[in-house]
Amino acid sequence: MSQARLRLWCRGVVQGVGFRPLVHRLASELALVGEVENVAGAVRLELQGERRCLELLVRRLPEALQPPGALEPLEPDWLPPRVPAPAGLRIAAAAGQPLGEGLVAPSLAADLAPCTACLAELHDPANRRHRYPFISCSACGPRYSIATAEPYARAHTSLAGFPLCAACQREFDDPADRRFHAETIGCPTCGPRLAWHGPGGEAGGEAGGDPLDQALDLLAAGGILALQGVGGFQLLVDASNGAAVARLRQRKHRPAKPLALLVADLEAITTLVELSTDERLQLQHPAAPIVLLRRRLGAPEALPGVAPGSAALGVMLPASPLHQLLAAGFGRPLVATSGNRSGEPLCCDPAEALERLAGIADGFLLHNRPIARRLDDSVLQVIEGRPVLLRRARGYAPRALALQAPPGTALAFGGDLKNAPALAQGGRVWLAPVLGDLAGGRQMQLMQQGVDQLLGRYGSQLDALVCDLHPGYGSHQLAAGAARRRGVPLQTVQHHRAHGLAVAAEHGLELPLLVWACDGLGYGDSAGGHRLWGGELLRLTAAGAERWACLRPFPLPGGERAMAEPRRAALGLLVATGPGALAHPGAAACRRAFAEGEWELLLQALATGCNTPLCSSTGRLFDAVASLLGLCQRSSFEGETGLRLEGLALQSEPIQPVPMPLLPAAGLELGWLDWAPLVRSLLDSGAAGVSPRQRAATFHASLAAGLAGAAAQAAARSGNGPVLLAGGCFQNRLLLERTSAALRAAGLEPYWAEQVPCNDGGLALGQLWAALANLPITKESVEASPCAWPPPA
């Protein structure tokens, strides 16, 4: 017999997914001895036995590991056997390294929804974990959200204070049990417990009523429940109770933004939405994301106030056993939205929630397992059978992205909206879970703390710090401060170039490439007379980004105020459209949105150019059209006008597009994509009594055809075939599907973001790509002073 010793560093998604028990089982079958240890960023195997058995283990491991586990290619290190050989097999974990905010945690797995075996036990009256809201095993349960240190081990989680009872310890120690070395297990005897704070007094522990029953009674009475969930608090209410939903909106200061639905099973919503096989699979994925499902046309408005004007309902299955018990016990769809006031971070501590959610929630369902990490629910939609993430958080973070990065170590700060930093190291990229908008003081503080911890851990290895070009962004200023402290040059990447590079990175595409970057606003250079970009056809090359076309610029009266008031964007659009547009009967909805004095004052500002910067923004074009159609004059959340226009357009029959010509413009290879013929058509059709839904469909069809037509011309001149569709406006499924179809009809292959959000939540990936691929990047002085936003024209 040829004896050998094998040292193997196993990387990938290998902690918290039952990998060590799997290795233990395979090694036992092959009569191997040694140690299997979780360490920072990997699982270390040091095993001894017959060489042929060790080689067989190396071959079997990748095949035996089941999703969500994932194993990177193995590189065996063969060593002389120890004499004497180790006694038996040992599962271990290295000493913990504190995580803090833990924006990036290479060792850890994402949180997993309850598996079918645990759900069966949960509902089995004969099982000792019957109705136990924290049931889990090696295949499911909390992971990232409870981690206080890495590598993964019970002692490095918020379950460290819950020693196992004798029955649970036997399961934990038994190699034949599915809870063998399952670090999150517990039971009613030894595990976390629920507590109630609300009507009927406090309940929980050994005495008092059942907290779960108290919560269900509150929901049945139309009350608002604050639930301590997986990665933070959520607010729950009966989705079929319109008055209760309205009360939640009023208290949360969320007047119109769609609310997600929690259901125990999919039968509860099949009459309301279209549900494909691929969408069903995503709903049942262990990540338990919110999946946007198209409403059935003609279906009654059974859930008033949940998603007004939206073409879709956001639906999720239970992300934890506690969610399962609530959803099944209630028996009807529940609204489940983030536990915060709009614009604030999630609450994750019971004391914090009792203070911050007072006045919103009528009762609190709490527990004593601390949440170590704020994680919002992830959101996706299915496009052409593939999941497209719109928000990447619980269930996906902290897993590395499935792509190969260039060599080097870099930290990218992302943008100020939907902020999500990213780290690249050793050919891998970790995108942090979305933190929210940095305009809020608490979000900025969380970002600062998280970045400081990343710099403390990886700072000596950094080749680059990267951020958005805009010096007024909070993320830019954080990066500038970090660069000063570390003595690292600050590298900046133009906003829309980063959007395009993020798509190229995800799909492994080589430059040069064409990209339509369509979003709300991003800081561009001053070429062409304006810096507010958002509808840009760029040619990405190794030398940078060439701007080939953009939407025809129009003014935004009031500057930044126009971003929240579609009526102002519409007024600027009408003035730019030309004579007759302001007084056109089809513009009546916009005119009615202003007081007479206000209208005249803004017209005077437009005439003199006072605080009326030009923009080429697709998002502001959506705003203007929504105002002209009378859909929205003041928006209460980002993207509201696009959501409402899409919802209307989907109710219409197919519409022929209005041609959008390209107008020559200085500094642009193709020129301006002119929206004026489309606007005049919308005004005329409005005056003729054409329905808003048909006009919304005309807008979508025309814009998609215009974008594809310009890309086709650019491809013909440049010889580049693939076209990237990037930026937050492509969250609009109808626009994305129509544009991609038109590109394919022109013989071009479209690509869009799937693993990372197309909005600013994926911006950091493009920033990393610019830095690590050694592309030219603006090197700025770290003393750059902030400027106002938006900048003057």
LUMDREN-388197 format. One line per 2 residues: number of its first residue (from 0); their letters; for each residue x, y, z of C-alpha. Coordinates in steps of 0.5 Angstrom, whole numbers, plus 2048, in hexadecimal, padded with zeros to 3 digits. Each point is the difference from the previous one (the first is absolute). Example, Ala and Ser with C-alpha at 12.3 -4.5 7.8 and 13.67 -1.06 7.14 Angstrom:
BEGIN
0	AS	819 7F7 810 ~ 802 807 7FE;
***
This chain:
BEGIN
0	MS	800 800 800 ~ 803 807 7FE;
2	QA	7FE 805 806 ~ 800 807 7FF;
4	RL	7FE 807 803 ~ 7FB 805 7FC;
6	RL	800 807 802 ~ 7FA 803 7FC;
8	WC	7FE 808 801 ~ 7F8 7FF 7FE;
10	RG	7FE 807 7FD ~ 7F9 803 7FE;
12	VV	7F9 7FF 804 ~ 803 7FB 804;
14	QG	7FE 802 807 ~ 7F9 800 803;
16	VG	7FE 7FB 7FB ~ 801 7F9 803;
18	FR	807 800 7FC ~ 804 7FD 806;
20	PL	7FB 7FB 802 ~ 800 7FE 7F9;
22	VH	808 7FF 800 ~ 7FF 7FC 806;
24	RL	7FB 7FB 7FD ~ 804 7FF 7FA;
26	AS	807 800 804 ~ 7FD 7FA 804;
28	EL	7FE 7FC 7FB ~ 807 800 7FD;
30	AL	803 7FF 807 ~ 804 807 800;
32	VG	802 803 806 ~ 802 807 802;
34	EV	7FC 807 801 ~ 7FB 804 7FC;
36	EN	800 807 803 ~ 7FD 807 7FE;
38	VA	805 805 7FF ~ 7FF 808 7FE;
40	GA	7FE 7FF 7F8 ~ 800 7F9 800;
42	VR	800 7F9 802 ~ 807 7FC 802;
44	LE	800 7F9 7FF ~ 806 7FC 803;
46	LQ	7FE 7F9 7FE ~ 805 7F9 800;
48	GE	7FF 7F9 7FE ~ 801 7FD 7F9;
50	RR	802 804 7FA ~ 7FA 7FD 7FC;
52	CL	7FB 802 805 ~ 802 807 801;
54	EL	800 801 7F8 ~ 7F9 7FD 800;
56	LV	7FE 805 805 ~ 803 806 7FC;
58	RR	7FC 7FD 7FA ~ 7F9 7FF 804;
60	LP	800 806 804 ~ 7FE 805 7FA;
62	EA	7FB 7FB 7FE ~ 7FD 7FF 807;
64	LQ	7FF 807 802 ~ 7F9 802 7FF;
66	PP	7FE 807 7FF ~ 800 806 803;
68	GA	807 7FD 801 ~ 805 801 7FB;
70	LE	807 7FE 800 ~ 806 803 7FC;
72	PL	805 7FC 7FC ~ 804 7FC 805;
74	EP	808 800 800 ~ 802 7FA 804;
76	DW	806 801 804 ~ 803 7F9 801;
78	LP	805 7FF 807 ~ 803 7FA 803;
80	PR	7FC 7FC 805 ~ 800 802 808;
82	VP	803 7FA 804 ~ 7FC 7FE 804;
84	AP	7FA 802 7FC ~ 7FA 805 803;
86	AG	7FB 7FC 804 ~ 7F9 801 7FD;
88	LR	7FD 805 7FC ~ 7FF 807 803;
90	IA	7FC 806 7FE ~ 802 807 803;
92	AA	800 807 7FF ~ 806 805 800;
94	AG	800 806 805 ~ 7FB 805 7FF;
96	QP	801 807 7FC ~ 7FB 805 802;
98	LG	7FC 802 7FA ~ 7FD 807 803;
100	EG	7FB 803 7FA ~ 803 7FA 7FC;
102	LV	7FE 803 7F9 ~ 805 7FB 7FD;
104	AP	801 7F9 803 ~ 803 7FB 7FB;
106	SL	7FF 7FA 805 ~ 7F9 801 801;
108	AA	7FA 7FD 7FD ~ 7F9 804 7FF;
110	DL	7FA 7FF 804 ~ 7FC 7FA 7FE;
112	AP	7F8 7FF 800 ~ 7FE 7FA 804;
114	CT	801 7F9 7FC ~ 7FA 7FB 7FE;
116	AC	802 7FB 806 ~ 800 806 805;
118	LA	7F9 802 7FE ~ 7FE 7F9 800;
120	EL	802 800 808 ~ 7FD 807 801;
122	HD	7F9 7FE 7FE ~ 801 7F9 803;
124	PA	7FC 800 807 ~ 804 7FA 802;
126	NR	807 803 7FF ~ 804 803 806;
128	RH	801 806 7FB ~ 7F8 801 7FF;
130	RY	7FF 807 7FF ~ 807 802 802;
132	PF	801 807 7FC ~ 808 7FF 800;
134	IS	800 7F9 7FD ~ 806 7FF 7FC;
136	CS	805 7FB 7FD ~ 807 7FF 7FC;
138	AC	7FC 802 7FA ~ 7FC 806 802;
140	GP	800 806 805 ~ 803 806 802;
142	RY	807 801 7FE ~ 803 807 7FE;
144	SI	7FB 804 804 ~ 802 7FD 807;
146	AT	807 7FF 7FE ~ 805 805 805;
148	AE	806 7FD 7FE ~ 803 7FB 7FB;
150	PY	801 7FB 7FE ~ 7FA 7FD 801;
152	AR	7FE 7FC 807 ~ 7FB 800 805;
154	AH	805 804 805 ~ 800 806 7FA;
156	TS	7F9 801 800 ~ 7FB 803 804;
158	LA	7FE 7F9 802 ~ 806 7FF 804;
160	GF	7FC 802 807 ~ 7FB 7FA 7FE;
162	PL	804 7FA 803 ~ 7FD 7F9 7FD;
164	CA	7FB 7FC 804 ~ 802 7F8 800;
166	AC	7FB 7FE 7FB ~ 803 806 7FB;
168	QR	807 7FE 802 ~ 7FF 7F9 7FE;
170	EF	7FD 802 7F9 ~ 806 805 7FF;
172	DD	805 7FA 802 ~ 7FD 7FB 7FC;
174	PA	803 7FF 7F9 ~ 7FA 7FC 7FD;
176	DR	7FB 806 802 ~ 7FF 806 7FB;
178	RF	801 804 806 ~ 807 7FE 801;
180	HA	804 806 801 ~ 7FB 805 7FE;
182	ET	802 806 804 ~ 7F9 803 800;
184	IG	7FC 7FB 803 ~ 7FC 800 807;
186	CP	7F9 7FE 802 ~ 7FB 803 805;
188	TC	804 7FE 806 ~ 806 803 7FE;
190	GP	7FF 805 7FA ~ 7FE 807 800;
192	RL	7F9 802 802 ~ 7FA 805 7FD;
194	AW	7FE 805 804 ~ 7FA 805 7FF;
196	HG	7FF 807 802 ~ 7FA 804 7FE;
198	PG	7F8 7FF 802 ~ 7FF 7FB 805;
200	GE	806 801 804 ~ 807 7FD 7FF;
202	AG	800 7F9 7FF ~ 806 7FA 7FF;
204	GE	804 7FC 804 ~ 7FD 7FB 805;
206	AG	7FA 804 801 ~ 7FB 804 7FC;
208	GD	7FC 7FF 7FA ~ 803 7FE 7F9;
210	PL	804 805 7FD ~ 7FE 7FE 7F9;
212	DQ	7F9 7FF 802 ~ 800 807 802;
214	AL	803 803 7FA ~ 7FB 7FC 7FB;
216	DL	7FB 803 804 ~ 802 807 7FF;
218	LA	801 7FF 7F9 ~ 7F9 7FD 7FF;
220	AG	7FD 806 804 ~ 804 805 7FA;
222	GI	806 802 805 ~ 807 801 7FD;
224	LA	805 7FB 803 ~ 807 801 801;
226	LQ	804 7F9 7FF ~ 807 7FF 802;
228	GV	802 7FC 7F9 ~ 806 7FD 7FD;
230	GG	804 807 7FF ~ 7FC 805 803;
232	FQ	7F9 802 802 ~ 7FA 800 7FB;
234	LL	7FA 803 801 ~ 7FA 7FB 7FE;
236	VD	7F8 801 7FF ~ 7FA 7FD 7FD;
238	AS	801 801 7F8 ~ 7F9 7FF 7FF;
240	NG	7FE 806 805 ~ 800 806 7FC;
242	AA	800 805 806 ~ 805 7FC 804;
244	VA	805 801 7FA ~ 7FE 807 7FF;
246	RL	802 801 808 ~ 806 7FD 7FF;
248	RQ	802 804 7FA ~ 7FE 806 804;
250	RK	804 7FF 806 ~ 806 7FD 7FC;
252	HR	800 806 7FC ~ 800 7FC 7F9;
254	PA	7FA 803 7FC ~ 800 7FC 7FA;
256	KP	807 7FB 7FF ~ 7FE 7F9 7FF;
258	LA	7FF 7FB 806 ~ 803 7F9 800;
260	LL	7FB 7FA 802 ~ 802 7FA 804;
262	VA	7FC 7FA 7FF ~ 800 7F9 803;
264	DL	7FF 7FD 7F9 ~ 800 802 7F9;
266	EA	7F8 7FE 7FF ~ 7FF 806 804;
268	IT	802 805 7FA ~ 7FF 7FB 7FA;
270	TL	7F9 804 7FE ~ 803 807 801;
272	VE	807 7FF 7FC ~ 803 7FC 7FA;
274	LS	805 7FB 803 ~ 805 7FC 7FB;
276	TD	804 7FA 802 ~ 806 804 800;
278	ER	7FD 805 805 ~ 7FD 7FB 804;
280	LQ	807 7FD 801 ~ 803 807 802;
282	LQ	7FB 800 805 ~ 801 7FA 803;
284	HP	808 801 800 ~ 803 800 807;
286	AA	802 807 7FF ~ 7F8 801 801;
288	PI	801 807 7FC ~ 7FA 804 7FE;
290	VL	7FE 7FF 7F9 ~ 7FC 805 7FC;
292	LR	7FA 7FC 7FC ~ 7FC 803 7FB;
294	RR	7F9 802 802 ~ 7FB 7FC 7FC;
296	LG	7FC 805 7FB ~ 7F9 800 802;
298	AP	801 7FD 807 ~ 7FC 804 805;
300	EA	804 805 805 ~ 800 7FB 806;
302	LP	805 803 804 ~ 7FF 808 7FF;
304	GV	806 804 802 ~ 805 7FB 800;
306	AP	803 802 7F9 ~ 7FC 806 7FD;
308	GS	802 801 7F9 ~ 805 7FA 7FF;
310	AA	800 7FB 7FB ~ 802 7FB 805;
312	LG	7FF 7FD 807 ~ 807 7FF 804;
314	VM	7FF 7F9 804 ~ 804 7FC 804;
316	LP	7FF 7F9 804 ~ 803 800 807;
318	AS	807 801 801 ~ 800 7FD 807;
320	PL	7FC 7FB 804 ~ 7FD 806 804;
322	HQ	7FD 803 7FA ~ 7FD 7F9 7FE;
324	LL	7FD 800 806 ~ 7FD 807 7FF;
326	AA	7FE 7FF 7F9 ~ 7FD 7F9 801;
328	GF	7FC 802 806 ~ 7FD 806 7FD;
330	GR	7FE 7FD 7FA ~ 800 806 7FB;
332	PL	805 804 7FD ~ 804 805 805;
334	VA	803 806 7FE ~ 808 800 802;
336	TS	804 806 7FF ~ 806 803 804;
338	GN	800 801 807 ~ 802 808 800;
340	RS	7FD 806 7FE ~ 801 802 7F9;
342	GE	807 802 7FE ~ 803 7FD 807;
344	PL	804 7FA 801 ~ 7FD 7F9 802;
346	CC	7FF 7FF 807 ~ 803 7FA 803;
348	DP	801 801 807 ~ 7F9 7FF 805;
350	AE	802 806 804 ~ 801 804 7FA;
352	AL	7FA 7FD 7FC ~ 7FB 802 806;
354	ER	803 807 800 ~ 800 801 7F9;
356	LA	7FA 7FD 7FE ~ 7FC 802 805;
358	GI	7FA 804 7FD ~ 800 7FB 7FA;
360	AD	7FF 7F9 803 ~ 7FA 7FE 804;
362	GF	804 7FA 803 ~ 807 7FD 800;
364	LL	802 7F9 7FF ~ 807 7FF 803;
366	HN	805 7FB 801 ~ 807 7FF 804;
368	RP	804 7FE 7FA ~ 804 806 7FE;
370	IA	800 803 7F9 ~ 808 801 7FF;
372	RR	7FF 803 7F9 ~ 7FA 804 7FC;
374	LD	7FE 7FD 7FA ~ 7FA 802 7FC;
376	DS	7FC 7FB 7FC ~ 803 7FF 7F9;
378	VL	7FC 802 7FA ~ 800 7FD 7F9;
380	QV	7FC 7FF 7FA ~ 800 7FA 7FA;
382	IE	802 803 7F9 ~ 801 7FA 7FB;
384	GR	800 7FB 805 ~ 805 803 804;
386	PV	800 803 807 ~ 802 808 7FF;
388	LL	802 802 807 ~ 7FD 807 802;
390	RR	803 800 807 ~ 805 7FC 803;
392	AR	800 7FE 807 ~ 7FD 7FB 804;
394	GY	801 7F9 7FD ~ 805 802 7FB;
396	AP	805 804 804 ~ 806 7FF 802;
398	RA	801 7FB 7FB ~ 805 802 7FB;
400	LA	7FE 801 7F9 ~ 800 7FB 7FA;
402	LQ	806 803 7FC ~ 807 800 7FF;
404	AP	803 807 802 ~ 807 803 7FE;
406	PG	806 7FF 805 ~ 800 805 805;
408	TA	7FD 803 806 ~ 7FB 806 800;
410	LA	7FB 803 804 ~ 7FA 803 7FC;
412	FG	7FB 805 804 ~ 7FA 800 7FB;
414	GD	7FC 806 800 ~ 7FB 804 805;
416	LK	7FA 7FC 7FE ~ 7FF 7F9 801;
418	NA	807 800 803 ~ 804 7F9 800;
420	PA	807 800 800 ~ 804 7FB 7FD;
422	LA	807 7FC 801 ~ 804 7FD 7FB;
424	QG	806 7FB 802 ~ 803 7FA 7FD;
426	GR	7FC 800 7FA ~ 7F9 800 804;
428	VW	7FB 805 801 ~ 7FC 801 807;
430	LA	7FA 805 7FF ~ 7FD 803 807;
432	PV	7F9 7FF 801 ~ 7FD 807 7FE;
434	LG	800 805 806 ~ 7FB 805 7FD;
436	DL	801 807 7FE ~ 805 804 803;
438	AG	7FC 807 801 ~ 7FE 7FD 807;
440	GR	805 801 806 ~ 7FF 7F9 802;
442	QM	802 7FD 7FA ~ 806 804 7FF;
444	QL	802 7FE 807 ~ 7FF 7F9 7FE;
446	MQ	804 800 7FA ~ 806 804 803;
448	QG	800 7FA 806 ~ 800 7FB 7FA;
450	VD	805 803 7FC ~ 805 801 806;
452	QL	800 7F9 802 ~ 801 7FE 7F9;
454	LG	806 805 7FF ~ 802 7FD 807;
456	RY	800 7F9 7FD ~ 802 801 7F9;
458	GS	804 807 800 ~ 807 7FE 7FF;
460	QL	7FE 7FB 7FA ~ 7FC 806 7FC;
462	DA	802 801 7F9 ~ 7FB 805 7FF;
464	LV	7FA 804 804 ~ 7FA 802 7FB;
466	CD	7FA 804 800 ~ 7FB 804 7FC;
468	LH	803 806 7FC ~ 7FB 805 803;
470	PG	804 804 806 ~ 7FA 802 803;
472	YG	7FE 7F8 802 ~ 800 7FE 807;
474	SH	803 7FA 7FD ~ 806 804 7FD;
476	QL	801 804 806 ~ 801 7F9 804;
478	AA	805 7FE 7FB ~ 804 806 800;
480	GA	800 800 807 ~ 803 7F8 800;
482	AR	805 802 7FA ~ 803 806 805;
484	RR	800 7FB 806 ~ 803 7FA 7FC;
486	GV	805 804 7FB ~ 7FC 7FD 7FA;
488	PL	7FE 804 7FA ~ 7F9 801 7FF;
490	QT	7FD 7FD 7F9 ~ 7FA 802 7FE;
492	VQ	7FB 7FD 7FA ~ 7FB 804 7FC;
494	HH	7F9 7FE 803 ~ 7FD 7FD 7F9;
496	RA	807 7FD 7FE ~ 800 7FC 807;
498	HG	7F8 7FE 7FE ~ 803 7FD 7F9;
500	LA	806 7FD 803 ~ 7FC 7FC 806;
502	VA	7FC 7FC 7FA ~ 806 7FF 7FC;
504	AE	804 7FD 806 ~ 7FA 7FC 802;
506	HG	7FF 7FD 7F9 ~ 808 7FF 7FF;
508	LE	800 805 7FA ~ 806 803 7FD;
510	LP	800 807 7FE ~ 7FF 804 7FB;
512	LL	7F8 7FF 802 ~ 7FA 805 7FF;
514	VW	7FC 802 806 ~ 7F9 803 801;
516	AC	801 803 807 ~ 7F9 802 802;
518	DG	7FE 803 807 ~ 7FE 806 804;
520	LG	806 804 800 ~ 808 7FF 800;
522	YG	805 805 800 ~ 803 800 7F9;
524	DS	806 805 7FD ~ 7FE 807 7FE;
526	AG	801 7FE 7F8 ~ 7F9 802 7FC;
528	GH	7FE 805 805 ~ 7FD 7FC 806;
530	RL	803 7FC 806 ~ 7F9 7FC 802;
532	WG	800 7FA 7FC ~ 7FC 7FA 800;
534	GE	7FE 7FE 7F9 ~ 807 7FE 7FD;
536	LL	802 7FC 7FA ~ 808 7FF 802;
538	RL	805 7FC 7FC ~ 804 7FD 806;
540	TA	807 7FE 7FD ~ 807 7FF 804;
542	AG	801 807 7FF ~ 7FA 803 804;
544	AE	7F9 801 7FE ~ 7FE 804 7F9;
546	RW	7F9 803 801 ~ 7FD 7FF 7F9;
548	AC	7F9 802 801 ~ 7FB 802 806;
550	LR	7F9 802 801 ~ 7FF 807 7FD;
552	PF	801 805 806 ~ 7FA 804 804;
554	PL	800 804 806 ~ 7FE 7FF 807;
556	PG	7FD 806 803 ~ 802 800 807;
558	GE	806 7FB 7FF ~ 800 7FB 806;
560	RA	7F8 802 801 ~ 7FF 7FD 7FA;
562	MA	802 7F9 802 ~ 7FA 7FF 804;
564	EP	7FB 804 7FC ~ 7FF 7FD 7F9;
566	RR	7FB 807 7FF ~ 807 804 7FF;
568	AA	803 7FB 7FC ~ 7FA 800 7FB;
570	LG	800 808 800 ~ 808 800 7FE;
572	LL	7FE 7FA 7FB ~ 7FA 805 7FD;
574	VA	804 806 800 ~ 806 7FC 7FC;
576	TG	7FB 7FD 7FB ~ 7FE 806 7FD;
578	PG	7FB 805 7FE ~ 7F9 7FE 802;
580	AL	802 7FB 805 ~ 7FE 804 806;
582	AH	7F9 802 7FE ~ 7FF 7F9 7FD;
584	PG	7F9 7FD 802 ~ 804 7F9 801;
586	AA	804 804 806 ~ 7FA 802 804;
588	AC	802 7FB 806 ~ 807 803 800;
590	RR	7FD 807 800 ~ 7FB 7FE 806;
592	AF	806 7FE 804 ~ 802 807 801;
594	AE	7FD 806 804 ~ 800 806 7FB;
596	GE	806 804 803 ~ 804 7FA 801;
598	WE	7FF 7FE 7F8 ~ 802 807 7FE;
600	LL	806 800 805 ~ 803 7FA 7FD;
602	LQ	7FF 802 7F9 ~ 804 806 802;
604	AL	805 7FC 803 ~ 801 7FC 7F9;
606	AT	800 806 7FC ~ 806 803 804;
608	GC	803 7F9 801 ~ 800 801 808;
610	NT	801 7F9 803 ~ 7FD 7FC 7FA;
612	PL	806 7FB 7FF ~ 7FF 7FC 7FA;
614	CS	800 7F9 800 ~ 800 7FA 7FC;
616	ST	7FD 7FB 805 ~ 7FB 7FA 7FE;
618	GR	7FD 801 807 ~ 7FE 807 7FF;
620	LF	7FD 7FE 7F9 ~ 7FC 7FB 804;
622	DA	7FE 805 805 ~ 7FE 805 7FB;
624	VA	7FC 7FC 7FC ~ 7FC 7FD 806;
626	SL	7FE 808 802 ~ 7FE 801 7F9;
628	LG	7FB 7FA 801 ~ 7FE 802 806;
630	LC	803 7FA 804 ~ 804 803 805;
632	QR	802 808 801 ~ 804 7FF 807;
634	SS	804 7F9 801 ~ 800 7FD 807;
636	FE	806 7FB 7FE ~ 805 7FF 7FB;
638	GE	7FE 7FC 7F9 ~ 7F8 802 802;
640	TG	7FF 803 7F9 ~ 803 7FA 7FC;
642	LR	7FC 7FB 804 ~ 7F9 803 7FF;
644	LE	802 801 7F9 ~ 802 7F9 7FF;
646	GL	7F9 7FE 804 ~ 7FC 804 7FB;
648	AL	804 7FD 7FA ~ 7FF 7F9 801;
650	QS	7F8 801 800 ~ 801 802 7F9;
652	EP	800 7FD 7F9 ~ 806 800 7FC;
654	IQ	802 807 7FE ~ 804 802 7FA;
656	PV	806 804 802 ~ 801 808 7FE;
658	PM	807 801 7FD ~ 805 803 804;
660	PL	805 803 7FB ~ 807 801 802;
662	LP	802 808 7FF ~ 807 802 7FF;
664	AA	804 803 806 ~ 807 802 802;
666	GL	804 7FB 803 ~ 7FC 7FA 7FE;
668	EL	801 7FB 7FB ~ 7F9 7FF 7FF;
670	GW	7FC 806 803 ~ 7FA 801 804;
672	LD	7FB 7FB 801 ~ 7FA 804 7FF;
674	WA	7FA 7FF 804 ~ 7FC 806 7FD;
676	PL	7FC 7FD 7FB ~ 7FE 7FB 805;
678	VR	7FE 805 805 ~ 7FC 804 7FA;
680	SL	7FC 7F9 7FF ~ 7FE 7FF 807;
682	LD	7FE 807 801 ~ 7FB 7FF 7F9;
684	SG	7FE 7FA 803 ~ 7FE 802 807;
686	AA	7FC 806 7FD ~ 7FD 7FB 7FB;
688	GV	7FD 7FC 806 ~ 805 7FA 7FF;
690	SP	800 7FC 807 ~ 806 801 804;
692	RQ	802 7F9 800 ~ 800 800 7F8;
694	RA	805 806 801 ~ 804 7FD 805;
696	AT	801 7FA 7FB ~ 802 805 7FB;
698	FH	805 803 804 ~ 803 7F9 802;
700	AS	800 7FD 7F9 ~ 803 807 7FD;
702	LA	806 800 805 ~ 802 7F9 7FF;
704	AG	800 801 7F9 ~ 804 806 800;
706	LA	805 7FD 805 ~ 801 7FA 7FC;
708	GA	800 804 7F9 ~ 805 804 803;
710	AA	804 7FA 802 ~ 800 7FD 7F9;
712	QA	803 806 7FD ~ 805 800 805;
714	AA	802 7F9 7FF ~ 800 801 7F8;
716	RS	805 805 801 ~ 804 7FD 805;
718	GN	800 7F9 7FF ~ 7FE 7FE 807;
720	GP	7FA 7FB 800 ~ 7FE 7FF 808;
722	VL	7FC 806 803 ~ 800 801 807;
724	LA	7F9 802 804 ~ 802 803 806;
726	GG	7FE 805 806 ~ 7FA 800 804;
728	CF	7FA 802 7FA ~ 801 7F9 7FE;
730	QN	7FD 7FD 807 ~ 7FA 802 7FB;
732	RL	7FF 7F9 7FE ~ 7FC 802 7FA;
734	LL	805 805 7FD ~ 805 7FB 801;
736	ER	7FC 7FA 7FC ~ 7FE 805 7FB;
738	TS	807 803 7FF ~ 804 7F9 800;
740	AA	7FB 7FE 7FB ~ 801 805 7FB;
742	LR	807 7FF 801 ~ 800 7F9 7FE;
744	AA	7FB 802 7FA ~ 806 804 7FE;
746	GL	805 7FB 800 ~ 803 802 807;
748	EP	801 7FC 806 ~ 7FE 804 807;
750	YW	803 7FF 807 ~ 7FD 802 806;
752	AE	802 7FF 808 ~ 7FD 7FA 803;
754	QV	805 7FE 806 ~ 800 808 802;
756	PC	7FB 805 800 ~ 800 804 7FA;
758	ND	7FE 806 804 ~ 806 804 805;
760	GG	800 7FA 804 ~ 804 7FC 7FB;
762	LA	805 806 7FE ~ 806 7FE 805;
764	LG	801 7FA 7FB ~ 801 805 7FA;
766	QL	804 804 804 ~ 805 7FA 802;
768	WA	800 7FE 7F9 ~ 803 807 7FE;
770	AL	805 7FF 805 ~ 802 7F9 800;
772	AN	800 800 7F8 ~ 805 805 800;
774	LP	7FC 805 7FC ~ 801 807 800;
776	IT	7FD 804 806 ~ 800 807 802;
778	KE	805 800 806 ~ 7FD 806 804;
780	SV	803 804 806 ~ 7FE 7FD 807;
782	EA	7FF 807 802 ~ 7FA 801 7FB;
784	SP	7FB 805 803 ~ 7F8 7FD 7FF;
786	CA	7FB 804 7FC ~ 7F9 801 800;
788	WP	7FB 7FB 7FC ~ 7FE 801 7FB;
790	PP	806 804 7FD ~ 7FE 806 7FC;
792	A	7FF 800 7F9;
***
